Amino acid sequence: MADEKIEWTGTPSQMQNLGWFIACVLLVPIPWAIWRWIVTRNTVYTLTDQRLSIRRGVFTRVTEDLELYRVRDTRLEQTFFERMFGLGEVILFTSDASTPEIHLPWLKNAESLRESVRRLSEARRDAKRVRTLESGNGGFDDAGGHDALD
């Protein structure tokens, strides 16, 4: 990521743990709430002009990268509760075989992040000269490849 420009970095909101925090006051031991806080805090999303990097893990760290030119579509979902706190979930639909959908839940300013991903993925496809073709059966193919026709 040395030659990439970081566009956004964020973590999920601790609001996702609100139920656990309340349960810890009433029923569950406090260490469970602390653990949930640590897990959430150790999930970091980094959006650059070329890729989305997702780093997760407390003891064992896993980092996933999604090249932005593979993003086909985006969706924003917000429950009533999330809207009350200015949060939302961004869902990315990709051409990546290992992760066809990526969910980024409980994010602040999710709508602007979604728009940034859309803009950056289009710019990345233009830079790499990659075009997406839809076949008649709803499947996708990157330009240069071939879909089987039914």
CNS distance restraints for C-alpha pairs under 8 A (distance, minus, plus):
assign (resid   1 and name CA) (resid   5 and name CA) 7.94 0.50 0.50
assign (resid   4 and name CA) (resid  48 and name CA) 6.08 0.50 0.50
assign (resid   4 and name CA) (resid  49 and name CA) 6.14 0.50 0.50
assign (resid   4 and name CA) (resid  50 and name CA) 6.62 0.50 0.50
assign (resid   5 and name CA) (resid  48 and name CA) 5.36 0.50 0.50
assign (resid   5 and name CA) (resid  49 and name CA) 5.65 0.50 0.50
assign (resid   6 and name CA) (resid  46 and name CA) 7.12 0.50 0.50
assign (resid   6 and name CA) (resid  47 and name CA) 6.00 0.50 0.50
assign (resid   6 and name CA) (resid  48 and name CA) 4.16 0.50 0.50
assign (resid   6 and name CA) (resid  49 and name CA) 6.58 0.50 0.50
assign (resid   7 and name CA) (resid  46 and name CA) 7.77 0.50 0.50
assign (resid   7 and name CA) (resid  47 and name CA) 5.52 0.50 0.50
assign (resid   7 and name CA) (resid  48 and name CA) 4.99 0.50 0.50
assign (resid   7 and name CA) (resid  49 and name CA) 6.47 0.50 0.50
assign (resid   8 and name CA) (resid  46 and name CA) 5.88 0.50 0.50
assign (resid   8 and name CA) (resid  47 and name CA) 5.07 0.50 0.50
assign (resid   8 and name CA) (resid  48 and name CA) 6.87 0.50 0.50
assign (resid   8 and name CA) (resid 113 and name CA) 7.92 0.50 0.50
assign (resid   9 and name CA) (resid  44 and name CA) 7.15 0.50 0.50
assign (resid   9 and name CA) (resid  45 and name CA) 5.58 0.50 0.50
assign (resid   9 and name CA) (resid  46 and name CA) 4.37 0.50 0.50
assign (resid   9 and name CA) (resid  47 and name CA) 6.16 0.50 0.50
assign (resid  10 and name CA) (resid  44 and name CA) 5.87 0.50 0.50
assign (resid  10 and name CA) (resid  45 and name CA) 5.31 0.50 0.50
assign (resid  10 and name CA) (resid  46 and name CA) 6.64 0.50 0.50
assign (resid  10 and name CA) (resid 107 and name CA) 7.63 0.50 0.50
assign (resid  11 and name CA) (resid  40 and name CA) 7.35 0.50 0.50
assign (resid  11 and name CA) (resid  41 and name CA) 6.74 0.50 0.50
assign (resid  11 and name CA) (resid  42 and name CA) 7.94 0.50 0.50
assign (resid  11 and name CA) (resid  43 and name CA) 5.85 0.50 0.50
assign (resid  11 and name CA) (resid  44 and name CA) 4.86 0.50 0.50
assign (resid  11 and name CA) (resid  45 and name CA) 6.04 0.50 0.50
assign (resid  11 and name CA) (resid 107 and name CA) 6.96 0.50 0.50
assign (resid  12 and name CA) (resid  16 and name CA) 7.76 0.50 0.50
assign (resid  12 and name CA) (resid  40 and name CA) 6.42 0.50 0.50
assign (resid  12 and name CA) (resid  41 and name CA) 7.62 0.50 0.50
assign (resid  12 and name CA) (resid  43 and name CA) 7.10 0.50 0.50
assign (resid  12 and name CA) (resid  44 and name CA) 7.73 0.50 0.50
assign (resid  12 and name CA) (resid 104 and name CA) 7.68 0.50 0.50
assign (resid  12 and name CA) (resid 105 and name CA) 6.28 0.50 0.50
assign (resid  12 and name CA) (resid 106 and name CA) 4.96 0.50 0.50
assign (resid  12 and name CA) (resid 107 and name CA) 5.13 0.50 0.50
assign (resid  12 and name CA) (resid 108 and name CA) 7.78 0.50 0.50
assign (resid  13 and name CA) (resid  40 and name CA) 7.60 0.50 0.50
assign (resid  13 and name CA) (resid  87 and name CA) 7.83 0.50 0.50
assign (resid  13 and name CA) (resid 106 and name CA) 5.28 0.50 0.50
assign (resid  13 and name CA) (resid 107 and name CA) 5.91 0.50 0.50
assign (resid  13 and name CA) (resid 108 and name CA) 7.12 0.50 0.50
assign (resid  14 and name CA) (resid  18 and name CA) 7.04 0.50 0.50
assign (resid  14 and name CA) (resid  37 and name CA) 6.74 0.50 0.50
assign (resid  14 and name CA) (resid  40 and name CA) 6.73 0.50 0.50
assign (resid  14 and name CA) (resid  41 and name CA) 7.97 0.50 0.50
assign (resid  15 and name CA) (resid 106 and name CA) 7.44 0.50 0.50
assign (resid  16 and name CA) (resid 106 and name CA) 6.45 0.50 0.50
assign (resid  17 and name CA) (resid  21 and name CA) 6.12 0.50 0.50
assign (resid  17 and name CA) (resid  33 and name CA) 7.74 0.50 0.50
assign (resid  17 and name CA) (resid  36 and name CA) 6.76 0.50 0.50
assign (resid  17 and name CA) (resid  37 and name CA) 7.28 0.50 0.50
assign (resid  18 and name CA) (resid  22 and name CA) 6.19 0.50 0.50
assign (resid  19 and name CA) (resid  23 and name CA) 6.07 0.50 0.50
assign (resid  20 and name CA) (resid  24 and name CA) 6.07 0.50 0.50
assign (resid  20 and name CA) (resid  32 and name CA) 7.94 0.50 0.50
assign (resid  20 and name CA) (resid  33 and name CA) 6.07 0.50 0.50
assign (resid  20 and name CA) (resid  36 and name CA) 7.86 0.50 0.50
assign (resid  21 and name CA) (resid  25 and name CA) 6.62 0.50 0.50
assign (resid  21 and name CA) (resid  33 and name CA) 5.46 0.50 0.50
assign (resid  22 and name CA) (resid  26 and name CA) 6.47 0.50 0.50
assign (resid  23 and name CA) (resid  27 and name CA) 5.28 0.50 0.50
assign (resid  23 and name CA) (resid  28 and name CA) 5.70 0.50 0.50
assign (resid  24 and name CA) (resid  28 and name CA) 4.23 0.50 0.50
assign (resid  24 and name CA) (resid  29 and name CA) 5.42 0.50 0.50
assign (resid  24 and name CA) (resid  30 and name CA) 5.27 0.50 0.50
assign (resid  24 and name CA) (resid  32 and name CA) 7.28 0.50 0.50
assign (resid  24 and name CA) (resid  33 and name CA) 6.29 0.50 0.50
assign (resid  25 and name CA) (resid  29 and name CA) 7.79 0.50 0.50
assign (resid  25 and name CA) (resid  30 and name CA) 7.22 0.50 0.50
assign (resid  28 and name CA) (resid  32 and name CA) 7.10 0.50 0.50
assign (resid  29 and name CA) (resid  33 and name CA) 7.55 0.50 0.50
assign (resid  30 and name CA) (resid  34 and name CA) 6.51 0.50 0.50
assign (resid  31 and name CA) (resid  35 and name CA) 6.10 0.50 0.50
assign (resid  32 and name CA) (resid  36 and name CA) 6.25 0.50 0.50
assign (resid  33 and name CA) (resid  37 and name CA) 6.23 0.50 0.50
assign (resid  34 and name CA) (resid  38 and name CA) 6.26 0.50 0.50
assign (resid  35 and name CA) (resid  39 and name CA) 6.19 0.50 0.50
assign (resid  36 and name CA) (resid  40 and name CA) 6.22 0.50 0.50
assign (resid  37 and name CA) (resid  41 and name CA) 6.05 0.50 0.50
assign (resid  38 and name CA) (resid  42 and name CA) 6.14 0.50 0.50
assign (resid  38 and name CA) (resid  58 and name CA) 7.35 0.50 0.50
assign (resid  39 and name CA) (resid  43 and name CA) 6.72 0.50 0.50
assign (resid  39 and name CA) (resid  57 and name CA) 6.79 0.50 0.50
assign (resid  39 and name CA) (resid  58 and name CA) 6.31 0.50 0.50
assign (resid  42 and name CA) (resid  55 and name CA) 7.56 0.50 0.50
assign (resid  42 and name CA) (resid  56 and name CA) 5.82 0.50 0.50
assign (resid  42 and name CA) (resid  57 and name CA) 5.92 0.50 0.50
assign (resid  42 and name CA) (resid  58 and name CA) 6.16 0.50 0.50
assign (resid  43 and name CA) (resid  54 and name CA) 7.27 0.50 0.50
assign (resid  43 and name CA) (resid  55 and name CA) 5.66 0.50 0.50
assign (resid  43 and name CA) (resid  56 and name CA) 4.48 0.50 0.50
assign (resid  43 and name CA) (resid  57 and name CA) 6.75 0.50 0.50
assign (resid  44 and name CA) (resid  54 and name CA) 5.91 0.50 0.50
assign (resid  44 and name CA) (resid  55 and name CA) 5.18 0.50 0.50
assign (resid  44 and name CA) (resid  56 and name CA) 6.58 0.50 0.50
assign (resid  45 and name CA) (resid  52 and name CA) 7.08 0.50 0.50
assign (resid  45 and name CA) (resid  53 and name CA) 5.76 0.50 0.50
assign (resid  45 and name CA) (resid  54 and name CA) 4.69 0.50 0.50
assign (resid  45 and name CA) (resid  55 and name CA) 6.43 0.50 0.50
assign (resid  46 and name CA) (resid  52 and name CA) 5.75 0.50 0.50
assign (resid  46 and name CA) (resid  53 and name CA) 5.08 0.50 0.50
assign (resid  46 and name CA) (resid  54 and name CA) 6.54 0.50 0.50
assign (resid  47 and name CA) (resid  51 and name CA) 6.08 0.50 0.50
assign (resid  47 and name CA) (resid  52 and name CA) 4.53 0.50 0.50
assign (resid  47 and name CA) (resid  53 and name CA) 6.38 0.50 0.50
assign (resid  47 and name CA) (resid 117 and name CA) 7.93 0.50 0.50
assign (resid  48 and name CA) (resid  52 and name CA) 6.31 0.50 0.50
assign (resid  49 and name CA) (resid  68 and name CA) 7.92 0.50 0.50
assign (resid  49 and name CA) (resid 120 and name CA) 5.98 0.50 0.50
assign (resid  49 and name CA) (resid 124 and name CA) 7.52 0.50 0.50
assign (resid  50 and name CA) (resid  67 and name CA) 6.17 0.50 0.50
assign (resid  50 and name CA) (resid  68 and name CA) 5.67 0.50 0.50
assign (resid  50 and name CA) (resid  69 and name CA) 7.76 0.50 0.50
assign (resid  50 and name CA) (resid 120 and name CA) 7.47 0.50 0.50
assign (resid  50 and name CA) (resid 121 and name CA) 7.76 0.50 0.50
assign (resid  50 and name CA) (resid 124 and name CA) 6.45 0.50 0.50
assign (resid  51 and name CA) (resid  65 and name CA) 6.47 0.50 0.50
assign (resid  51 and name CA) (resid  66 and name CA) 5.41 0.50 0.50
assign (resid  51 and name CA) (resid  67 and name CA) 4.37 0.50 0.50
assign (resid  51 and name CA) (resid  68 and name CA) 4.84 0.50 0.50
assign (resid  52 and name CA) (resid  65 and name CA) 5.65 0.50 0.50
assign (resid  52 and name CA) (resid  66 and name CA) 5.13 0.50 0.50
assign (resid  52 and name CA) (resid  67 and name CA) 6.55 0.50 0.50
assign (resid  52 and name CA) (resid  68 and name CA) 6.70 0.50 0.50
assign (resid  53 and name CA) (resid  63 and name CA) 6.78 0.50 0.50
assign (resid  53 and name CA) (resid  64 and name CA) 5.66 0.50 0.50
assign (resid  53 and name CA) (resid  65 and name CA) 4.42 0.50 0.50
assign (resid  53 and name CA) (resid  66 and name CA) 6.42 0.50 0.50
assign (resid  54 and name CA) (resid  63 and name CA) 5.51 0.50 0.50
assign (resid  54 and name CA) (resid  64 and name CA) 5.12 0.50 0.50
assign (resid  54 and name CA) (resid  65 and name CA) 6.37 0.50 0.50
assign (resid  55 and name CA) (resid  61 and name CA) 6.91 0.50 0.50
assign (resid  55 and name CA) (resid  62 and name CA) 5.73 0.50 0.50
assign (resid  55 and name CA) (resid  63 and name CA) 4.32 0.50 0.50
assign (resid  55 and name CA) (resid  64 and name CA) 6.49 0.50 0.50
assign (resid  56 and name CA) (resid  61 and name CA) 5.61 0.50 0.50
assign (resid  56 and name CA) (resid  62 and name CA) 5.36 0.50 0.50
assign (resid  56 and name CA) (resid  63 and name CA) 6.44 0.50 0.50
assign (resid  57 and name CA) (resid  61 and name CA) 4.31 0.50 0.50
assign (resid  57 and name CA) (resid  62 and name CA) 6.19 0.50 0.50
assign (resid  66 and name CA) (resid  70 and name CA) 7.31 0.50 0.50
assign (resid  66 and name CA) (resid  96 and name CA) 7.82 0.50 0.50
assign (resid  67 and name CA) (resid  71 and name CA) 7.67 0.50 0.50
assign (resid  68 and name CA) (resid 117 and name CA) 7.59 0.50 0.50
assign (resid  68 and name CA) (resid 120 and name CA) 7.03 0.50 0.50
assign (resid  68 and name CA) (resid 121 and name CA) 4.70 0.50 0.50
assign (resid  68 and name CA) (resid 124 and name CA) 6.39 0.50 0.50
assign (resid  68 and name CA) (resid 125 and name CA) 7.78 0.50 0.50
assign (resid  69 and name CA) (resid 121 and name CA) 5.09 0.50 0.50
assign (resid  69 and name CA) (resid 122 and name CA) 6.98 0.50 0.50
assign (resid  69 and name CA) (resid 124 and name CA) 5.25 0.50 0.50
assign (resid  69 and name CA) (resid 125 and name CA) 4.76 0.50 0.50
assign (resid  69 and name CA) (resid 128 and name CA) 7.78 0.50 0.50
assign (resid  69 and name CA) (resid 130 and name CA) 7.38 0.50 0.50
assign (resid  70 and name CA) (resid  94 and name CA) 5.33 0.50 0.50
assign (resid  70 and name CA) (resid  95 and name CA) 5.23 0.50 0.50
assign (resid  70 and name CA) (resid  96 and name CA) 6.37 0.50 0.50
assign (resid  70 and name CA) (resid 121 and name CA) 7.52 0.50 0.50
assign (resid  71 and name CA) (resid  92 and name CA) 6.48 0.50 0.50
assign (resid  71 and name CA) (resid  93 and name CA) 5.95 0.50 0.50
assign (resid  71 and name CA) (resid  94 and name CA) 4.40 0.50 0.50
assign (resid  71 and name CA) (resid  95 and name CA) 6.61 0.50 0.50
assign (resid  71 and name CA) (resid 118 and name CA) 7.96 0.50 0.50
assign (resid  71 and name CA) (resid 121 and name CA) 6.24 0.50 0.50
assign (resid  72 and name CA) (resid  92 and name CA) 7.53 0.50 0.50
assign (resid  72 and name CA) (resid  93 and name CA) 5.56 0.50 0.50
assign (resid  72 and name CA) (resid  94 and name CA) 5.12 0.50 0.50
assign (resid  72 and name CA) (resid  95 and name CA) 6.69 0.50 0.50
assign (resid  72 and name CA) (resid 132 and name CA) 7.86 0.50 0.50
assign (resid  73 and name CA) (resid  92 and name CA) 6.04 0.50 0.50
assign (resid  73 and name CA) (resid  93 and name CA) 5.09 0.50 0.50
assign (resid  73 and name CA) (resid  94 and name CA) 7.01 0.50 0.50
assign (resid  73 and name CA) (resid 118 and name CA) 7.64 0.50 0.50
assign (resid  74 and name CA) (resid  90 and name CA) 7.05 0.50 0.50
assign (resid  74 and name CA) (resid  91 and name CA) 5.64 0.50 0.50
assign (resid  74 and name CA) (resid  92 and name CA) 4.62 0.50 0.50
assign (resid  74 and name CA) (resid  93 and name CA) 6.02 0.50 0.50
assign (resid  74 and name CA) (resid 114 and name CA) 6.76 0.50 0.50
assign (resid  74 and name CA) (resid 118 and name CA) 7.13 0.50 0.50
assign (resid  75 and name CA) (resid  90 and name CA) 5.80 0.50 0.50
assign (resid  75 and name CA) (resid  91 and name CA) 5.03 0.50 0.50
assign (resid  75 and name CA) (resid  92 and name CA) 6.54 0.50 0.50
assign (resid  75 and name CA) (resid 114 and name CA) 7.44 0.50 0.50
assign (resid  76 and name CA) (resid  88 and name CA) 6.80 0.50 0.50
assign (resid  76 and name CA) (resid  89 and name CA) 5.72 0.50 0.50
assign (resid  76 and name CA) (resid  90 and name CA) 4.74 0.50 0.50
assign (resid  76 and name CA) (resid  91 and name CA) 6.28 0.50 0.50
assign (resid  76 and name CA) (resid 110 and name CA) 7.26 0.50 0.50
assign (resid  76 and name CA) (resid 111 and name CA) 6.69 0.50 0.50
assign (resid  76 and name CA) (resid 114 and name CA) 7.04 0.50 0.50
assign (resid  77 and name CA) (resid  88 and name CA) 5.86 0.50 0.50
assign (resid  77 and name CA) (resid  89 and name CA) 5.16 0.50 0.50
assign (resid  77 and name CA) (resid  90 and name CA) 6.53 0.50 0.50
assign (resid  77 and name CA) (resid  91 and name CA) 7.77 0.50 0.50
assign (resid  78 and name CA) (resid  82 and name CA) 5.63 0.50 0.50
assign (resid  78 and name CA) (resid  83 and name CA) 5.93 0.50 0.50
assign (resid  78 and name CA) (resid  87 and name CA) 7.03 0.50 0.50
assign (resid  78 and name CA) (resid  88 and name CA) 4.68 0.50 0.50
assign (resid  78 and name CA) (resid  89 and name CA) 6.28 0.50 0.50
assign (resid  79 and name CA) (resid  83 and name CA) 6.19 0.50 0.50
assign (resid  79 and name CA) (resid  88 and name CA) 7.45 0.50 0.50
assign (resid  80 and name CA) (resid  84 and name CA) 6.34 0.50 0.50
assign (resid  81 and name CA) (resid  85 and name CA) 6.86 0.50 0.50
assign (resid  82 and name CA) (resid  86 and name CA) 6.13 0.50 0.50
assign (resid  82 and name CA) (resid  87 and name CA) 4.76 0.50 0.50
assign (resid  82 and name CA) (resid  88 and name CA) 5.80 0.50 0.50
assign (resid  82 and name CA) (resid 106 and name CA) 7.37 0.50 0.50
assign (resid  83 and name CA) (resid  87 and name CA) 5.71 0.50 0.50
assign (resid  83 and name CA) (resid  88 and name CA) 6.94 0.50 0.50
assign (resid  86 and name CA) (resid 108 and name CA) 5.99 0.50 0.50
assign (resid  86 and name CA) (resid 109 and name CA) 6.63 0.50 0.50
assign (resid  87 and name CA) (resid 106 and name CA) 5.55 0.50 0.50
assign (resid  87 and name CA) (resid 107 and name CA) 5.11 0.50 0.50
assign (resid  87 and name CA) (resid 108 and name CA) 4.64 0.50 0.50
assign (resid  87 and name CA) (resid 109 and name CA) 6.38 0.50 0.50
assign (resid  87 and name CA) (resid 110 and name CA) 6.34 0.50 0.50
assign (resid  88 and name CA) (resid 105 and name CA) 6.38 0.50 0.50
assign (resid  88 and name CA) (resid 106 and name CA) 5.22 0.50 0.50
assign (resid  88 and name CA) (resid 107 and name CA) 5.34 0.50 0.50
assign (resid  88 and name CA) (resid 108 and name CA) 6.73 0.50 0.50
assign (resid  88 and name CA) (resid 109 and name CA) 7.45 0.50 0.50
assign (resid  88 and name CA) (resid 110 and name CA) 5.27 0.50 0.50
assign (resid  88 and name CA) (resid 111 and name CA) 7.55 0.50 0.50
assign (resid  89 and name CA) (resid 103 and name CA) 6.86 0.50 0.50
assign (resid  89 and name CA) (resid 104 and name CA) 5.46 0.50 0.50
assign (resid  89 and name CA) (resid 105 and name CA) 4.12 0.50 0.50
assign (resid  89 and name CA) (resid 106 and name CA) 5.58 0.50 0.50
assign (resid  89 and name CA) (resid 107 and name CA) 6.22 0.50 0.50
assign (resid  89 and name CA) (resid 110 and name CA) 6.45 0.50 0.50
assign (resid  90 and name CA) (resid 103 and name CA) 6.04 0.50 0.50
assign (resid  90 and name CA) (resid 104 and name CA) 5.11 0.50 0.50
assign (resid  90 and name CA) (resid 105 and name CA) 6.42 0.50 0.50
assign (resid  90 and name CA) (resid 107 and name CA) 7.88 0.50 0.50
assign (resid  90 and name CA) (resid 110 and name CA) 6.27 0.50 0.50
assign (resid  90 and name CA) (resid 111 and name CA) 7.75 0.50 0.50
assign (resid  90 and name CA) (resid 113 and name CA) 7.81 0.50 0.50
assign (resid  90 and name CA) (resid 114 and name CA) 6.20 0.50 0.50
assign (resid  91 and name CA) (resid 101 and name CA) 6.79 0.50 0.50
assign (resid  91 and name CA) (resid 102 and name CA) 5.65 0.50 0.50
assign (resid  91 and name CA) (resid 103 and name CA) 4.63 0.50 0.50
assign (resid  91 and name CA) (resid 104 and name CA) 6.22 0.50 0.50
assign (resid  92 and name CA) (resid 101 and name CA) 5.55 0.50 0.50
assign (resid  92 and name CA) (resid 102 and name CA) 5.08 0.50 0.50
assign (resid  92 and name CA) (resid 103 and name CA) 6.56 0.50 0.50
assign (resid  93 and name CA) (resid 100 and name CA) 5.80 0.50 0.50
assign (resid  93 and name CA) (resid 101 and name CA) 4.74 0.50 0.50
assign (resid  93 and name CA) (resid 102 and name CA) 6.71 0.50 0.50
assign (resid  94 and name CA) (resid  99 and name CA) 7.19 0.50 0.50
assign (resid  94 and name CA) (resid 100 and name CA) 4.85 0.50 0.50
assign (resid  94 and name CA) (resid 101 and name CA) 6.05 0.50 0.50
assign (resid  94 and name CA) (resid 102 and name CA) 7.83 0.50 0.50
assign (resid  95 and name CA) (resid 100 and name CA) 5.99 0.50 0.50
assign (resid  95 and name CA) (resid 140 and name CA) 7.63 0.50 0.50
assign (resid  96 and name CA) (resid 100 and name CA) 5.39 0.50 0.50
assign (resid 109 and name CA) (resid 113 and name CA) 6.45 0.50 0.50
assign (resid 110 and name CA) (resid 114 and name CA) 6.09 0.50 0.50
assign (resid 111 and name CA) (resid 115 and name CA) 6.35 0.50 0.50
assign (resid 112 and name CA) (resid 116 and name CA) 6.14 0.50 0.50
assign (resid 113 and name CA) (resid 117 and name CA) 6.20 0.50 0.50
assign (resid 114 and name CA) (resid 118 and name CA) 6.25 0.50 0.50
assign (resid 115 and name CA) (resid 119 and name CA) 6.15 0.50 0.50
assign (resid 116 and name CA) (resid 120 and name CA) 5.95 0.50 0.50
assign (resid 117 and name CA) (resid 121 and name CA) 5.81 0.50 0.50
assign (resid 118 and name CA) (resid 122 and name CA) 6.26 0.50 0.50
assign (resid 119 and name CA) (resid 123 and name CA) 6.31 0.50 0.50
assign (resid 120 and name CA) (resid 124 and name CA) 6.02 0.50 0.50
assign (resid 121 and name CA) (resid 125 and name CA) 6.14 0.50 0.50
assign (resid 122 and name CA) (resid 126 and name CA) 6.26 0.50 0.50
assign (resid 123 and name CA) (resid 127 and name CA) 6.18 0.50 0.50
assign (resid 124 and name CA) (resid 128 and name CA) 6.15 0.50 0.50
assign (resid 125 and name CA) (resid 129 and name CA) 5.67 0.50 0.50
assign (resid 125 and name CA) (resid 130 and name CA) 4.92 0.50 0.50
assign (resid 125 and name CA) (resid 131 and name CA) 6.67 0.50 0.50
assign (resid 126 and name CA) (resid 130 and name CA) 6.44 0.50 0.50
assign (resid 126 and name CA) (resid 131 and name CA) 7.93 0.50 0.50
assign (resid 130 and name CA) (resid 142 and name CA) 6.72 0.50 0.50
assign (resid 130 and name CA) (resid 143 and name CA) 6.12 0.50 0.50
assign (resid 131 and name CA) (resid 142 and name CA) 5.90 0.50 0.50
assign (resid 131 and name CA) (resid 143 and name CA) 5.06 0.50 0.50
assign (resid 132 and name CA) (resid 140 and name CA) 6.79 0.50 0.50
assign (resid 132 and name CA) (resid 141 and name CA) 5.92 0.50 0.50
assign (resid 132 and name CA) (resid 142 and name CA) 4.71 0.50 0.50
assign (resid 132 and name CA) (resid 143 and name CA) 5.72 0.50 0.50
assign (resid 133 and name CA) (resid 140 and name CA) 5.78 0.50 0.50
assign (resid 133 and name CA) (resid 141 and name CA) 5.31 0.50 0.50
assign (resid 133 and name CA) (resid 142 and name CA) 6.09 0.50 0.50
assign (resid 133 and name CA) (resid 143 and name CA) 6.32 0.50 0.50
assign (resid 134 and name CA) (resid 138 and name CA) 6.24 0.50 0.50
assign (resid 134 and name CA) (resid 139 and name CA) 5.89 0.50 0.50
assign (resid 134 and name CA) (resid 140 and name CA) 4.71 0.50 0.50
assign (resid 134 and name CA) (resid 141 and name CA) 6.45 0.50 0.50
assign (resid 135 and name CA) (resid 139 and name CA) 5.43 0.50 0.50
assign (resid 135 and name CA) (resid 140 and name CA) 6.11 0.50 0.50
assign (resid 135 and name CA) (resid 141 and name CA) 7.51 0.50 0.50
assign (resid 135 and name CA) (resid 147 and name CA) 6.75 0.50 0.50
assign (resid 135 and name CA) (resid 149 and name CA) 7.49 0.50 0.50
assign (resid 136 and name CA) (resid 149 and name CA) 7.57 0.50 0.50
assign (resid 136 and name CA) (resid 150 and name CA) 7.95 0.50 0.50
assign (resid 137 and name CA) (resid 150 and name CA) 7.45 0.50 0.50
assign (resid 139 and name CA) (resid 147 and name CA) 7.82 0.50 0.50
assign (resid 140 and name CA) (resid 147 and name CA) 7.59 0.50 0.50
assign (resid 141 and name CA) (resid 145 and name CA) 6.21 0.50 0.50
assign (resid 141 and name CA) (resid 146 and name CA) 6.56 0.50 0.50
assign (resid 141 and name CA) (resid 147 and name CA) 6.22 0.50 0.50
assign (resid 142 and name CA) (resid 146 and name CA) 7.98 0.50 0.50
